């Protein structure tokens, strides 16, 4: 694993848990299975020495389908550094250090299988040179599909967080639900038009012809696979967080993760999911929390306010419940977050006012 320039310390980070805390991202190159030089960054507390991860363990962040630098996620992930984790982020293929983008390279590598392979290679590279501790995968949006597959294939993964990822139904069914509810969604006028597109993709699964901004080879690798099937194979503890007003991934897909086996996805009642240290819905190793009126970016519909402080409290509570944090540690970090965000926790109330 080759090292390259160490980034200057980040500005004060905006996450509630990380208020007044500084971290830096240290870059390295990890060769992918096909030889491609993956640009990888490790976030650690500013000034930390050496290459060993903190005793707590490692968080591997898996971004969605964006084609922008993962470094703009540092603020949202800084709380994990303060909790004692190192955070590892992988740049999307085709994105150069100067911000330029090789669209053709990205299109040819744009499959679920390739992203899973790249992420597994990064996990292997980092865990091979350090004490393991807890190994947490954090998948956002489409990154949750990738993270679920990696967790199913790597028994070292102890914890998995899915943020706005759905996962209980396939992407094909998610698109069908949106088009049925709102004809013209993403320019698709009807279910018949959707079926025609699906048939074309099935007929050319490795093709580079584009549909809705992505090549067929990308769509064929995602459309008919269900992350829930991977979650059934993992031994990791799983936390799924989803907004009820998400217009990118329907909330029904997330609800299906905890729906009764003989019931429809909609039967998983969102009223049982209580954000901001609420119990949520738990089935086996999976806990589901739903945030009313919250969109795909985890912002409140209407006000546009970030709901990440509420989610941060829930993650802290889940890490305590699953044995990663002690009760005293969880209480200390949660109190810091609540104190930094009176807009969600007025008068220091324990539960988010969402």
C-alpha positions, 0 to 999 in steps of 0.5 A: 500500500503506497502512501501519498500526501497527508492532507492538512488538518480539517477545519473544525468539524460540524458534527455535534459529537465532534464539535471543537474536534479536529481530524485529518485525512491521510492518503494512500493508494491500494491496488484493486484486484485489476490493478487500478490504483484506488485512492483511499483516505484514513481519517484520524484525530489530528496529530495522531501518530503511527499507522495503527488504528485506535483501539476501538476499531475501524469504520469503512465508509461506502458512499452512494452513486455520487461522483464527487470526492468522499472528503466532503463527508469528513464533517459528518463522519468526524464523530466516529474519530472522536469515539475512537475509530479510524474512518476509511474512505475510498474515492470513486474510480475516475476521480483524480486528485485535482478534481477532474473526472475520467467519465469513461473509466468510471462508466466501465467500472460502474457495477456493484460487483466492482465496487464490492471487490474494491471495498473488500480489497481496501478492508483487507489492506487495512485490517491486515496491518492492525489490531482488528477491534470492531469493524464497522461498515457504513453504507449511504444510499446505494453504498448500503447495497455494496456494504451489505454484500461486503458484510455478508462475505467478510466475517470480520465485519461486526457492525453495519449501518445503512443510511437511506439505503432501503434494501428490503426490496430490489431497485427494480421494485423501488423504481416501479413503486415510484413510477406507479405512484408518480407517473413521469418519475425520472422521466419514466412515464409508465410501468410499461415504459419501465418494463421496456427499459428493463427488458433492454437492460436484460438483453444487454447486461454488459452494455455501455448504453445509458439509461437514467444517467448510468450504463446498462452494465451498472443497472444490470448489477443492481436492479434485481439483487436485494440487500436483504438477502445479503443481510440474512447471511451476515453475522454483523449487527445491523442498524438501518436509518431511513427518512419517511420523505425520501424521494430517492429510495422509497421508505417502503423498501426500508420498512420491508427489512423488518416487515412480518414474514407474511405481511406487506412492507407497509405493515412495518409501522413507522410509528414504532420507530422513535428517532433520538434514542428511541427503541425502533423496530428490532428483528434479530440482529437488525434494528430499524429507525425511521425519521418522519418528514426527512428526505434522502439527504437526511434533512427535514422537509420544509426547513432543510435542517440537517437531522444528523444530530438525531441520527448521531444520538441513535448510532451512539445508543446502538453502539452501546446496546451492541457492546462497542461503547460503555454506558458511561461513554455513550452518556458522555458523547450523547450529552455533548451532542445534545448540548451542541444541538438545542434545535433538536434537543431543547432544554437537554431533552433526551429525545430528538424533537423531530 
